[in-house]
Amino acid sequence: MNTEKIFEGPGQSSMETYIIEIIIMLVIAFLFGYFFCALVKKSQKKLVKKLEIENQELKNKLSVDTQKEIKEKGA
C-alpha cells in the first residue's frame, strides 16, 4: 500500500500518478453517491405514491361525509 504523506507531495511517485489516483478516488466516490441517491429516490417515490393514494381515499371519504351532512341539514 502506498503510504505517502499528502502534504509533502507525491514522494517517489510522479505527479501524474498522484493526480490520477486522486481522480480515480473522486470518480468512485461520485459513482457511489449517485448510486445511493438513486436508491433513496426510488424508495421515496414508492412512499409518495402510497401517500397520494391514501390522501385521495381520505378526500373521497371526506366529500361523502360532507354530502351526507348537507342532506341531513336540508331534510
C-alpha positions in Angstrom: 0.0 0.0 0.0 1.3 3.4 -0.9 1.7 5.4 2.3 2.8 8.8 1.0 2.2 11.9 3.1 -0.4 14.1 1.4 1.0 17.5 2.3 4.6 16.7 1.2 3.8 15.9 -2.4 4.0 12.8 -4.4 7.2 11.4 -2.9 8.7 8.6 -5.1 5.8 8.6 -7.5 5.4 11.0 -10.3 2.9 13.9 -10.0 0.8 12.3 -12.8 0.4 9.1 -10.8 -0.5 11.1 -7.7 -3.2 13.1 -9.6 -4.6 10.0 -11.4 -5.0 8.3 -8.0 -6.9 11.3 -6.6 -9.1 11.5 -9.7 -10.0 7.8 -9.5 -10.9 8.1 -5.8 -13.1 11.1 -6.6 -14.9 9.3 -9.5 -15.5 6.3 -7.4 -16.9 8.4 -4.6 -19.2 10.2 -7.1 -20.5 7.0 -8.5 -21.3 5.6 -5.0 -23.1 8.8 -4.2 -25.1 8.8 -7.4 -26.0 5.1 -6.9 -27.2 5.6 -3.3 -29.1 8.8 -4.3 -30.9 6.8 -7.0 -31.8 4.1 -4.5 -33.2 6.6 -2.0 -35.2 8.4 -4.7 -36.7 5.2 -5.8 -37.8 4.2 -2.3 -39.2 7.7 -1.7 -41.2 7.6 -5.0 -42.9 4.4 -3.8 -43.7 6.1 -0.5 -45.0 9.2 -2.2 -47.3 7.2 -4.5 -48.7 5.3 -1.5 -49.4 8.5 0.4 -51.0 10.1 -2.6 -53.4 7.1 -2.9 -54.2 7.3 0.8 -54.8 11.1 0.6 -57.2 10.6 -2.3 -59.1 8.0 -0.4 -59.4 10.3 2.6 -60.6 13.2 0.3 -63.2 10.9 -1.2 -64.4 9.8 2.3 -64.5 13.5 3.5 -66.6 14.6 0.5 -69.0 11.7 1.0 -69.4 12.6 4.7 -69.8 16.3 3.8 -72.6 15.5 1.3 -74.4 13.4 3.9 -74.3 16.3 6.4 -75.6 18.7 3.8 -78.5 16.3 3.0 -79.3 15.9 6.7 -79.4 19.6 7.4 -81.6 20.1 4.3 -84.1 17.5 5.4 
